[in-house]
Amino acid sequence: MATTRMTQTALVRALAEKAEITNKQARAVLDNLSAVAVSEVKKNGVFVLPGIGRLVRVERKARMGRNPATGVAIKIPAKKVVKFRVAKAAKDSIVPPKAKKEKVVKA
């Protein structure tokens, strides 16, 4: 199954086609959207793309880890990471939820 991912150029072309604008304008929209997303996450810790999901800055606590080569315990310091949380509507349309099984009650 050799499926190809959508490239940035293909995304720009698709946006331009749907919005009926030029490729140059579509690329500018995409560049500005990514710039706004990065600045909002830096400033507020979250950026929401309605219907798709949210980009969130998360604080990771310090923890103990293990060096896989030697097995020696090491201290991993606390740090900030960025995660993307997919919106429920997008997730359900991509991967439909399983139907809940009904419990059979014996009388």
Secondary structure in CASP SS format (residue, H / E / C, confidence):
PFRMAT SS
TARGET T0000
AUTHOR 0000-0000-0000
METHOD secondary structure of the structure
MODEL  1
M C 1.00
A C 1.00
T C 1.00
T C 1.00
R C 1.00
M C 1.00
T C 1.00
Q H 1.00
T H 1.00
A H 1.00
L H 1.00
V H 1.00
R H 1.00
A H 1.00
L H 1.00
A H 1.00
E H 1.00
K H 1.00
A H 1.00
E C 1.00
I C 1.00
T C 1.00
N H 1.00
K H 1.00
Q H 1.00
A H 1.00
R H 1.00
A H 1.00
V H 1.00
L H 1.00
D H 1.00
N H 1.00
L H 1.00
S H 1.00
A H 1.00
V H 1.00
A H 1.00
V H 1.00
S H 1.00
E H 1.00
V H 1.00
K H 1.00
K H 1.00
N H 1.00
G C 1.00
V E 1.00
F E 1.00
V E 1.00
L E 1.00
P C 1.00
G C 1.00
I C 1.00
G E 1.00
R E 1.00
L E 1.00
V E 1.00
R E 1.00
V E 1.00
E E 1.00
R E 1.00
K C 1.00
A C 1.00
R E 1.00
M E 1.00
G E 1.00
R E 1.00
N C 1.00
P C 1.00
A C 1.00
T C 1.00
G C 1.00
V C 1.00
A E 1.00
I E 1.00
K E 1.00
I E 1.00
P C 1.00
A C 1.00
K E 1.00
K E 1.00
V E 1.00
V E 1.00
K E 1.00
F E 1.00
R E 1.00
V E 1.00
A C 1.00
K H 1.00
A H 1.00
A H 1.00
K H 1.00
D H 1.00
S H 1.00
I H 1.00
V C 1.00
P C 1.00
P C 1.00
K C 1.00
A C 1.00
K C 1.00
K C 1.00
E C 1.00
K C 1.00
V C 1.00
V C 1.00
K C 1.00
A C 1.00
END
